[in-house]
């Protein structure tokens, strides 16, 4: 098998009548078989060829996850073209324009919710010829076509041009480009990551070396389909196994679509789900709220059951070892009377989550493991198509990013590129058939990232002798002390946020300074509840000093004498902090589309506040700027 086309044709041979796609229509999910999907794919691909699409042409795809998304992308492959999947979270016309122009897209396929974005920039892009709209419109402009019209054109083409059509898709090779996936572009112009058919085929095979997916399994694809994680681990890995995947019911707004997720999960009763930390936190919050609503007795019992499960499970690989095996019957009892009922919110069939996208806090992993739906954390990046390692049912250790997939080489290197021994921290560097072909029209960035076939990920980590990979954060976003010593901030930031209900976001800073500082965005709702409990008024000056003291107490929990004093070296914990009145979001460009904070932009945006913390006045946390920030937030 050399291409995604071969993979799909193989599915027809093995699973023609299996359900491939599930989509909500007239208030219920309807299945479409692999055979039926192929019929539409052939028609759409033939319609593209009839429109004049040549091998190697770029066609962009901007739509919510749905049946037609898959049909469109696979149809693009059959036409010998390259798909440029775009994120529906792109809101600025300049973001859309750059990607379409840079990729040289000739056509763009859009849904009704996204078409306005493309119409705004269409006349500014020289290469763009037509907009293909997936949903029926009352009126079409001269440069627009309906999806149905392309399908009808394809049907006619196949009546006489069947041989030409077959010759086209059979000419696609292992090394031909399949996708150009654009990075978020939050630090510079976005880079177009070129993934070949071979990259995908290799990474699907590699992923299946860790996970076995039965052909009768199904999932709900809750992550954006343009992302590499959902793309490979969801769409094509499941497809290769004859399994099915459902799309989330699209609402008229992103919030409406988000609200459909828990309902759609219950309707589809998935066997596995792909998740990222932001979703995991929401799931946990909803579970805890549901338990709390049942009363104090149930909440206390649930907390006790969790504590017992945490003790029994440890970190997964050592579950029930030693005298802890005595807790097994107690855990089984709690599973029957409590945890099994919690799992009903996920449909009752969910075996596990596969976690990716960013570091997943170990406490979250322990929580989901305890309730009987483990979240197996993995690691990867789009440049690696994306999977590099993962925990899995057969071998897992919470806190780690699991073991390596098959047919990949990995080494840990220092800043000079020298390989380090197991246990030492450095940059994660990998080599394998899943490594991208390079960045589209960007040879300089390609040369910086791929050296002698090795992909320099820019991520910091280490390998244990047992073969578990630990990812610690970004190699190039380290805290650097005034003595040159370095430390990754992500683990500390995540722990501070997890352990304090009053801190919603946190970013540490130290660039060769005498001490570390932090930018903190408070959880305003939690603060207001705390104030109400303590009968505090926002117009009382003493209130602000009390609140600042509260934040100081939360940070001090990680210092000597605190509850978490041994979690991190104290020199990397903040000696002072700046409270800010605006969080890090996608809208203000301080967070990217994968919900990771963008440090260079935050550093620039809050440059004055950061510099102020290194003055005698700013080091005093009860400073005027912190009080002003609180006044703004609590007004």
C-alpha positions as CSV (number, residue, x, y, z in Angstrom):
1,X,0.0,0.0,0.0
2,X,1.7,3.2,-1.2
3,X,-1.0,6.0,-1.1
4,X,-4.2,7.0,0.7
5,X,-6.0,6.1,-2.5
6,X,-4.7,2.5,-2.2
7,X,-5.8,2.5,1.4
8,X,-9.3,3.5,0.4
9,X,-9.5,1.0,-2.4
10,X,-8.4,-1.7,0.1
11,X,-11.3,-0.6,2.4
12,X,-13.7,-1.3,-0.4
13,X,-12.2,-4.8,-0.9
14,X,-12.5,-5.6,2.8
15,X,-15.3,-3.5,4.2
16,X,-17.5,-2.4,1.3
17,X,-20.7,-2.7,3.3
18,X,-19.4,-1.5,6.6
19,X,-20.6,1.9,7.7
20,X,-17.8,4.5,7.1
21,X,-19.4,7.9,7.8
22,X,-22.2,8.9,10.2
23,X,-23.9,12.2,9.9
24,X,-27.0,13.7,11.6
25,X,-29.9,14.2,9.3
26,X,-33.5,14.9,10.3
27,X,-32.7,14.6,14.0
28,X,-30.9,11.2,13.8
29,X,-27.6,9.8,12.7
30,X,-27.5,8.1,9.3
31,X,-24.7,5.8,8.2
32,X,-23.0,5.8,4.8
33,X,-21.1,2.6,3.7
34,X,-17.6,2.5,2.3
35,X,-19.1,1.5,-1.1
36,X,-21.5,4.6,-1.1
37,X,-18.6,6.9,0.0
38,X,-16.5,5.6,-2.9
39,X,-19.3,6.3,-5.4
40,X,-19.4,10.0,-4.3
41,X,-15.6,10.2,-4.2
42,X,-15.4,9.0,-7.8
43,X,-18.0,11.5,-8.9
44,X,-16.4,14.4,-7.1
45,X,-12.9,13.6,-8.3
46,X,-14.1,13.2,-11.9
47,X,-15.9,16.5,-11.6
48,X,-12.7,18.2,-10.5
49,X,-10.9,16.7,-13.5
50,X,-13.7,18.0,-15.8
51,X,-13.1,21.4,-14.3
52,X,-9.5,21.2,-15.5
53,X,-7.7,20.1,-12.3
54,X,-4.2,18.8,-13.1
55,X,-2.0,16.5,-11.1
56,X,-0.3,18.5,-8.3
57,X,-2.8,21.3,-8.3
58,X,-3.7,22.7,-4.8
59,X,-7.3,22.8,-3.7
60,X,-8.2,24.3,-0.3
61,X,-10.9,22.9,2.0
62,X,-12.5,25.1,4.6
63,X,-15.5,23.4,6.3
64,X,-16.8,21.9,9.5
65,X,-16.4,18.1,9.8
66,X,-19.0,16.3,7.8
67,X,-19.4,13.5,5.2
68,X,-18.7,15.9,2.4
69,X,-15.4,16.9,4.0
70,X,-14.1,13.4,3.7
71,X,-15.6,12.9,0.2
72,X,-14.0,16.2,-0.9
73,X,-10.5,15.4,0.4
74,X,-10.4,11.9,-0.9
75,X,-11.8,13.1,-4.2
76,X,-9.0,15.7,-4.4
77,X,-6.5,12.8,-3.9
78,X,-8.1,10.7,-6.7
79,X,-7.8,13.8,-9.0
80,X,-4.1,13.7,-8.3
81,X,-4.3,17.1,-6.5
82,X,-3.1,18.3,-3.1
83,X,-5.5,19.2,-0.4
84,X,-4.9,22.4,1.7
85,X,-7.1,21.8,4.8
86,X,-7.8,25.1,6.6
87,X,-9.0,25.7,10.1
88,X,-12.5,27.0,10.6
89,X,-11.1,29.0,13.5
90,X,-9.4,31.4,11.1
91,X,-11.3,34.6,11.3
92,X,-9.1,37.3,9.8
93,X,-9.4,37.8,6.0
94,X,-5.6,38.2,6.0
95,X,-5.2,34.7,7.5
96,X,-7.3,33.1,4.8
97,X,-5.7,35.2,2.0
98,X,-2.1,34.2,3.0
99,X,-2.8,30.5,3.0
100,X,-4.7,30.5,-0.3
101,X,-2.2,32.7,-2.0
102,X,0.9,31.0,-0.6
103,X,-0.3,27.5,-1.5
104,X,-1.3,28.7,-5.0
105,X,-4.8,27.2,-4.6
106,X,-6.8,27.0,-7.8
107,X,-10.1,26.1,-6.1
108,X,-11.5,26.3,-2.6
109,X,-14.2,24.1,-1.2
110,X,-16.3,25.7,1.6
111,X,-19.4,25.2,3.7
112,X,-22.1,27.8,4.0
113,X,-20.8,29.0,7.4
114,X,-17.3,29.7,5.9
115,X,-18.1,31.0,2.4
116,X,-18.2,34.6,3.5
117,X,-14.6,34.5,4.6
118,X,-13.4,33.4,1.1
119,X,-15.7,35.8,-0.7
120,X,-14.0,38.7,1.1
121,X,-10.6,37.9,-0.3
122,X,-11.4,36.0,-3.6
123,X,-10.5,38.9,-5.9
124,X,-7.1,39.5,-4.2
125,X,-5.8,36.0,-5.0
126,X,-4.4,35.6,-8.5
127,X,-4.4,31.8,-8.6
128,X,-8.0,31.2,-7.3
129,X,-10.5,30.3,-10.0
130,X,-13.6,29.0,-8.3
131,X,-15.4,28.6,-5.0
132,X,-17.1,25.2,-4.6
133,X,-19.9,25.5,-2.0
134,X,-21.0,22.4,-0.2
135,X,-24.4,23.7,0.8
136,X,-27.1,24.7,-1.6
137,X,-27.3,28.5,-2.1
138,X,-30.2,30.6,-3.4
139,X,-27.8,32.6,-5.5
140,X,-24.3,31.9,-6.9
141,X,-21.7,34.4,-8.1
142,X,-19.9,33.9,-11.5
143,X,-16.9,32.5,-9.6
144,X,-19.0,30.0,-7.6
145,X,-20.2,26.4,-8.2
146,X,-22.4,24.1,-6.2
147,X,-21.0,20.9,-4.8
148,X,-23.9,19.0,-6.5
149,X,-23.0,20.5,-9.8
150,X,-19.4,19.1,-9.5
151,X,-20.9,15.7,-8.7
152,X,-23.2,15.8,-11.7
153,X,-20.4,16.9,-13.9
154,X,-18.3,14.0,-12.6
155,X,-21.1,11.5,-13.3
156,X,-21.2,12.6,-16.9
157,X,-17.4,12.5,-17.2
158,X,-17.2,8.9,-15.9
159,X,-19.6,7.7,-18.6
160,X,-17.0,8.3,-21.3
161,X,-13.8,9.2,-19.5
162,X,-13.5,6.2,-17.1
163,X,-10.1,5.2,-18.5
164,X,-8.7,8.7,-18.1
165,X,-10.0,8.8,-14.5
166,X,-8.4,5.5,-13.6
167,X,-5.1,6.5,-15.2
168,X,-5.1,9.7,-13.1
169,X,-5.6,8.1,-9.7
170,X,-3.3,5.2,-10.4
171,X,-0.5,7.6,-11.3
172,X,-0.3,8.9,-7.7
173,X,2.8,7.7,-6.0
174,X,4.1,7.2,-2.4
175,X,6.1,10.4,-2.5
176,X,3.4,12.6,-4.1
177,X,2.0,15.4,-1.9
178,X,-1.3,14.8,-0.2
179,X,-1.7,17.8,2.1
180,X,-0.2,21.2,2.8
181,X,-1.1,21.9,6.4
182,X,-0.5,25.4,7.7
183,X,0.9,26.1,11.1
184,X,-0.9,28.7,13.3
185,X,1.5,31.4,12.2
186,X,1.4,33.0,15.7
187,X,5.1,33.9,15.7
188,X,5.7,34.6,12.0
189,X,4.1,33.9,8.7
190,X,2.5,30.4,8.7
191,X,4.5,27.6,7.3
192,X,2.9,25.0,5.0
193,X,3.8,21.5,6.2
194,X,4.0,19.2,3.2
195,X,2.7,15.7,4.1
196,X,3.0,13.0,1.3
197,X,0.8,10.0,0.8
198,X,3.8,8.0,2.1
199,X,4.0,10.0,5.3
200,X,0.3,9.2,6.0
201,X,0.6,5.6,5.1
202,X,3.7,5.2,7.3
203,X,2.1,6.9,10.3
204,X,-1.1,5.0,10.0
205,X,0.9,1.7,10.1
206,X,3.0,3.1,13.0
207,X,-0.1,4.2,15.0
208,X,-1.6,0.7,14.6
209,X,1.5,-0.8,16.1
210,X,0.3,0.6,19.4
211,X,-3.5,0.5,19.0
212,X,-5.8,-2.2,17.6
213,X,-9.1,-0.9,16.3
214,X,-11.9,-3.5,15.6
215,X,-13.9,-3.0,12.5
216,X,-17.2,-2.6,14.5
217,X,-15.9,0.4,16.5
218,X,-17.1,3.9,16.0
219,X,-16.0,7.3,17.3
220,X,-17.3,10.9,17.3
221,X,-14.8,13.2,15.7
222,X,-14.9,16.1,18.2
223,X,-11.5,17.6,17.2
224,X,-11.1,19.9,14.1
225,X,-10.7,17.6,11.1
226,X,-8.0,19.8,9.5
227,X,-5.6,19.0,12.4
228,X,-3.1,16.3,11.8
229,X,-4.1,14.5,15.0
230,X,-7.7,14.0,14.0
231,X,-6.7,13.5,10.4
232,X,-4.4,10.6,10.8
233,X,-5.5,9.0,14.1
234,X,-9.2,9.6,13.4
235,X,-10.2,9.6,9.8
236,X,-7.6,7.4,8.0
237,X,-6.5,5.1,10.8
238,X,-10.2,4.2,11.5
239,X,-10.9,4.0,7.8
240,X,-8.0,1.5,7.3
241,X,-9.6,-0.7,10.0
242,X,-13.1,-0.6,8.5
243,X,-14.4,1.3,11.5
244,X,-16.7,4.3,11.4
245,X,-16.6,7.9,12.5
246,X,-19.4,10.4,13.1
247,X,-19.3,14.1,12.7
248,X,-20.5,16.6,15.3
249,X,-23.8,18.2,14.4
250,X,-22.9,21.6,13.1
251,X,-24.7,24.5,14.7
252,X,-25.2,28.0,13.4
253,X,-22.4,29.2,15.6
254,X,-19.2,27.6,17.2
255,X,-20.9,27.7,20.6
256,X,-23.9,25.9,19.3
257,X,-21.7,23.2,17.7
258,X,-19.8,22.9,21.0
259,X,-23.1,22.3,22.9
260,X,-24.0,19.5,20.5
261,X,-20.9,17.4,21.5
262,X,-22.2,15.8,24.8
263,X,-25.6,15.1,23.1
264,X,-23.9,13.6,20.0
265,X,-21.6,11.4,22.2
266,X,-24.7,9.9,23.9
267,X,-26.3,9.3,20.5
268,X,-23.3,7.6,18.9
269,X,-21.9,5.7,22.0
270,X,-18.3,5.8,20.8
271,X,-15.7,3.1,21.7
272,X,-12.9,5.7,21.7
273,X,-12.5,9.4,21.5
274,X,-9.6,11.7,20.5
275,X,-9.1,14.5,23.0
276,X,-6.9,17.4,23.9
277,X,-6.3,18.9,27.4
278,X,-8.8,21.7,26.9
279,X,-11.6,19.1,26.2
280,X,-10.4,16.8,29.0
281,X,-10.7,19.6,31.5
282,X,-14.3,20.4,30.3
283,X,-15.3,16.7,30.6
284,X,-13.8,16.5,34.1
285,X,-15.6,19.8,35.1
286,X,-18.9,18.5,33.9
287,X,-18.5,15.1,35.6
288,X,-17.7,16.8,38.9
289,X,-20.6,19.2,38.6
290,X,-23.0,16.3,37.9
291,X,-21.7,14.5,41.1
292,X,-21.9,17.7,43.2
293,X,-25.5,18.2,42.1
294,X,-26.4,14.8,43.6
295,X,-25.6,16.0,47.1
296,X,-22.8,16.1,49.6
297,X,-23.0,12.4,50.5
298,X,-22.6,11.3,46.9
299,X,-19.7,13.9,46.4
300,X,-17.9,12.6,49.5
301,X,-18.3,9.0,48.4
302,X,-17.0,9.9,44.9
303,X,-14.0,11.6,46.3
304,X,-13.2,8.6,48.5
305,X,-13.7,6.2,45.6
306,X,-11.2,8.3,43.5
307,X,-8.7,8.2,46.3
308,X,-8.9,4.4,46.6
309,X,-8.6,4.1,42.8
310,X,-5.6,6.4,42.7
311,X,-3.8,4.3,45.3
312,X,-4.6,1.1,43.4
313,X,-3.8,2.3,39.9
314,X,-0.6,4.3,40.8
315,X,0.7,5.3,37.3
316,X,-0.8,2.4,35.3
317,X,2.2,0.2,34.6
318,X,2.4,-0.7,38.3
319,X,-1.4,-1.0,38.9
320,X,-2.3,-3.3,41.8
321,X,1.3,-4.2,42.5
322,X,2.4,-5.3,46.0
323,X,-0.2,-5.1,48.8
324,X,-2.3,-2.8,46.7
325,X,-3.9,-5.9,45.1
326,X,-6.0,-6.0,48.3
327,X,-7.9,-2.9,47.0
328,X,-9.0,-4.6,43.8
329,X,-12.5,-5.8,45.1
330,X,-13.1,-2.3,46.6
331,X,-12.3,-0.7,43.3
332,X,-14.6,-3.1,41.5
333,X,-17.4,-2.2,43.9
334,X,-16.9,1.5,43.4
335,X,-16.9,0.9,39.7
336,X,-20.2,-0.8,39.8
337,X,-22.0,1.7,42.1
338,X,-20.4,4.9,40.9
339,X,-18.0,5.0,38.0
340,X,-20.1,2.9,35.6
341,X,-22.9,5.5,36.0
342,X,-20.4,8.3,35.2
343,X,-19.4,6.5,32.0
344,X,-23.1,6.5,30.8
345,X,-22.6,10.2,30.0
346,X,-20.2,9.0,27.3
347,X,-22.6,6.4,25.9
348,X,-21.5,3.5,28.1
349,X,-19.2,1.9,25.5
350,X,-16.2,4.2,25.7
351,X,-13.0,2.1,26.2
352,X,-10.5,5.0,26.3
353,X,-9.5,8.4,25.1
354,X,-6.4,9.0,23.0
355,X,-4.9,12.3,24.2
356,X,-2.7,14.6,22.2
357,X,-2.2,18.2,21.2
358,X,-0.3,19.4,24.3
359,X,0.9,18.2,27.7
360,X,-1.9,16.5,29.7
361,X,-1.6,17.0,33.4
362,X,-1.0,13.8,35.3
363,X,-3.9,14.5,37.7
364,X,-6.3,14.6,34.7
365,X,-4.8,11.2,33.5
366,X,-5.3,9.7,37.0
367,X,-8.9,11.0,37.2
368,X,-10.0,9.4,33.9
369,X,-8.1,6.2,34.6
370,X,-9.9,5.9,37.9
371,X,-13.4,6.2,36.4
372,X,-12.6,3.5,33.9
373,X,-11.9,5.5,30.7
374,X,-8.2,6.0,30.5
375,X,-6.8,8.9,28.6
376,X,-3.7,7.5,26.9
377,X,-1.4,10.5,26.3
378,X,0.6,10.6,23.1
379,X,3.1,12.9,21.5
380,X,3.6,14.1,18.0
381,X,3.6,17.1,15.7
382,X,2.2,17.8,12.3
383,X,5.7,17.6,10.8
384,X,5.7,13.9,11.8
385,X,2.2,13.3,10.4
386,X,1.9,13.5,13.5
387,X,2.3,10.4,15.9
388,X,5.7,9.7,17.5
389,X,4.8,8.0,20.7
390,X,1.7,7.1,22.8
391,X,0.6,5.2,25.8
392,X,-1.8,2.4,25.0
393,X,-3.8,-0.3,26.7
394,X,-0.9,-2.8,26.5
395,X,1.8,-0.5,27.9
396,X,1.2,2.8,29.7
397,X,2.7,5.0,32.4
398,X,0.7,8.1,33.4
399,X,2.8,11.2,33.2
400,X,4.8,10.0,30.2
401,X,4.0,10.3,26.5
402,X,4.3,6.5,26.2
403,X,6.5,4.4,24.0
404,X,7.6,4.9,20.4
405,X,5.6,3.8,17.4
406,X,7.2,1.2,15.2
407,X,9.7,2.0,12.5
408,X,10.9,5.3,13.9
409,X,14.3,6.4,15.3
410,X,14.5,8.9,18.2
411,X,17.4,10.7,19.9
412,X,17.7,13.4,22.5
413,X,20.2,16.1,21.6
414,X,21.8,19.1,23.3
415,X,21.8,22.6,21.9
416,X,24.8,21.6,19.7
417,X,23.1,18.6,18.2
418,X,25.1,16.1,20.3
419,X,23.1,13.0,21.3
420,X,22.5,12.6,25.0
421,X,22.2,9.3,27.0
422,X,18.9,8.0,28.4
423,X,17.6,10.2,31.3
424,X,19.2,13.4,30.2
425,X,17.0,16.3,28.9
426,X,17.4,17.8,25.5
427,X,15.7,18.4,22.1
428,X,13.6,15.5,20.7
429,X,14.9,14.5,17.3
430,X,13.2,11.8,15.1
431,X,13.7,10.0,11.8
432,X,11.2,7.9,9.8
433,X,9.0,7.6,6.8
434,X,6.4,9.7,8.6
435,X,8.7,12.8,8.6
436,X,7.3,15.6,6.3
437,X,8.7,16.4,2.9
438,X,9.4,19.9,4.1
439,X,7.8,23.3,4.2
440,X,6.0,24.6,1.1
441,X,8.1,27.2,-0.7
442,X,10.3,27.7,2.4
443,X,13.6,26.0,1.9
444,X,15.3,28.0,4.7
445,X,12.8,26.8,7.3
446,X,13.0,23.2,5.9
447,X,16.8,23.2,6.2
448,X,16.6,24.5,9.8
449,X,14.1,21.8,10.8
450,X,15.3,18.7,8.8
451,X,19.0,17.8,8.9
452,X,20.3,14.6,7.3
453,X,16.7,13.2,7.4
454,X,16.3,14.0,11.1
455,X,13.4,16.2,12.2
456,X,14.4,18.6,15.0
457,X,11.0,19.0,16.8
458,X,11.9,22.0,19.0
459,X,10.4,20.0,22.0
460,X,12.2,19.3,25.2
461,X,12.2,15.8,26.6
462,X,14.0,12.7,27.7
463,X,13.8,8.9,27.4
464,X,13.9,6.4,30.2
465,X,15.7,3.1,30.1
466,X,12.3,1.4,30.0
467,X,11.5,3.2,26.8
468,X,9.0,5.8,28.0
469,X,9.3,9.2,26.4
470,X,8.7,12.3,28.6
471,X,7.9,15.6,26.9
472,X,8.6,18.6,29.1
473,X,7.7,21.5,26.9
474,X,9.3,23.6,24.2
475,X,13.1,23.3,23.9
476,X,13.3,26.9,22.7
477,X,10.9,28.5,25.3
478,X,13.0,27.6,28.3
479,X,13.4,29.6,31.5
480,X,17.0,30.7,31.5
481,X,18.6,31.9,34.8
482,X,21.3,34.5,35.2
483,X,23.8,31.7,35.6
484,X,22.7,30.1,32.2
485,X,20.8,27.2,33.8
486,X,17.7,26.2,31.9
487,X,14.3,24.8,32.8
488,X,11.0,24.2,30.9
489,X,8.1,26.3,32.3
490,X,5.1,24.3,31.0
491,X,4.9,21.7,33.9
492,X,5.0,24.4,36.5
493,X,2.4,26.5,34.8
494,X,0.1,23.6,34.4
495,X,0.5,22.6,38.0
496,X,-0.2,26.1,39.3
497,X,-3.4,26.3,37.1
498,X,-4.5,22.8,38.1
499,X,-4.0,23.3,41.9
500,X,-5.6,26.7,42.2
501,X,-9.2,27.5,41.4
502,X,-8.3,31.2,41.4
503,X,-5.8,31.1,38.6
504,X,-7.2,30.6,35.1
505,X,-4.0,31.2,33.1
506,X,-0.3,31.5,34.0
507,X,2.9,32.2,32.1
508,X,6.3,32.1,33.7
509,X,9.2,34.3,32.5
510,X,12.9,34.3,33.1
511,X,15.4,35.4,30.5
512,X,18.7,35.4,32.2
513,X,17.3,37.2,35.2
514,X,18.0,36.9,38.9
515,X,14.5,35.5,39.6
516,X,11.4,34.1,37.8
517,X,8.2,36.1,37.4
518,X,4.7,35.2,36.4
519,X,1.8,36.7,34.4
520,X,-1.4,35.6,36.0
521,X,-5.0,35.9,34.7
522,X,-7.4,35.3,37.5
523,X,-10.5,33.1,37.4
524,X,-12.9,36.0,38.0
525,X,-16.0,33.9,38.8
526,X,-14.0,32.0,41.5
527,X,-12.7,35.3,42.9
528,X,-16.2,36.8,43.1
529,X,-17.6,33.7,44.9
530,X,-14.7,33.8,47.4
531,X,-15.4,37.5,48.0
532,X,-19.1,36.8,48.6
533,X,-18.2,34.0,51.0
534,X,-15.9,36.3,53.0
535,X,-18.4,39.3,52.8
536,X,-15.9,41.5,50.8
537,X,-16.9,44.4,48.7
538,X,-15.2,45.5,45.5
539,X,-15.2,49.1,46.5
540,X,-13.2,48.5,49.7
541,X,-9.4,49.1,49.2
542,X,-8.6,46.4,51.8
543,X,-10.3,43.8,49.5
544,X,-7.6,44.1,46.9
545,X,-4.8,43.5,49.4
546,X,-6.7,40.4,50.6
547,X,-7.0,39.1,47.1
548,X,-3.3,39.7,46.3
549,X,-2.5,37.8,49.5
550,X,-4.7,35.0,48.3
551,X,-2.7,34.6,45.1
552,X,0.5,34.8,47.1
553,X,-0.8,31.9,49.3
554,X,-1.6,29.8,46.1
555,X,2.0,30.3,44.8
556,X,3.5,29.6,48.2
557,X,1.9,26.1,48.2
558,X,4.8,25.2,45.8
559,X,7.5,26.6,48.1
560,X,9.1,25.3,51.4
561,X,6.4,24.3,53.8
562,X,3.7,24.3,51.1
563,X,1.5,21.4,50.1
564,X,3.4,20.9,46.8
565,X,6.8,22.0,48.0
566,X,8.7,19.1,46.3
567,X,7.2,19.3,42.9
568,X,9.6,21.8,41.3
569,X,13.0,23.4,42.0
570,X,12.2,26.6,43.9
571,X,14.4,28.8,41.8
572,X,12.0,28.4,38.9
573,X,8.9,29.3,40.8
574,X,7.8,32.9,40.6
575,X,9.2,35.3,43.1
576,X,6.6,37.9,42.1
577,X,3.6,38.1,39.7
578,X,1.7,40.5,37.6
579,X,-2.1,40.2,37.6
580,X,-3.5,40.9,34.1
581,X,-7.0,41.9,33.2
582,X,-7.2,40.1,29.8
583,X,-6.6,36.4,29.2
584,X,-4.7,34.7,26.5
585,X,-7.1,33.9,23.6
586,X,-7.1,33.1,20.0
587,X,-8.8,36.4,19.3
588,X,-6.0,38.5,20.7
589,X,-3.4,36.1,19.1
590,X,-1.9,35.2,22.5
591,X,-3.1,31.6,22.1
592,X,-2.9,29.5,18.9
593,X,-5.6,27.3,17.3
594,X,-4.3,24.2,19.3
595,X,-4.9,26.1,22.5
596,X,-1.2,26.7,23.3
597,X,0.0,30.0,24.6
598,X,2.2,32.0,22.2
599,X,5.1,33.1,24.4
600,X,6.9,35.5,22.1
601,X,3.6,37.4,21.5
602,X,2.8,37.4,25.2
603,X,6.3,38.7,26.0
604,X,5.9,41.5,23.6
605,X,2.3,42.3,24.5
606,X,3.1,42.5,28.3
607,X,6.6,43.8,27.9
608,X,6.1,46.7,30.2
609,X,4.5,44.6,33.0
610,X,7.3,42.1,32.7
611,X,10.0,44.7,33.0
612,X,8.2,46.3,35.9
613,X,8.4,43.1,37.9
614,X,12.2,43.4,37.8
615,X,12.1,46.8,39.6
616,X,11.9,47.2,43.4
617,X,8.3,48.5,43.1
618,X,7.2,45.8,40.8
619,X,8.7,43.0,42.8
620,X,6.3,44.0,45.7
621,X,3.2,42.1,44.7
622,X,0.9,44.8,46.4
623,X,1.9,47.2,43.7
624,X,-0.4,49.8,42.0
625,X,-0.6,47.9,38.7
626,X,-1.8,44.7,40.3
627,X,-4.5,46.7,42.2
628,X,-5.6,48.4,39.0
629,X,-5.9,45.1,37.2
630,X,-8.1,43.7,39.9
631,X,-10.3,46.9,39.9
632,X,-10.8,46.4,36.2
633,X,-11.6,42.7,36.5
634,X,-14.0,43.1,39.4
635,X,-15.7,46.3,38.3
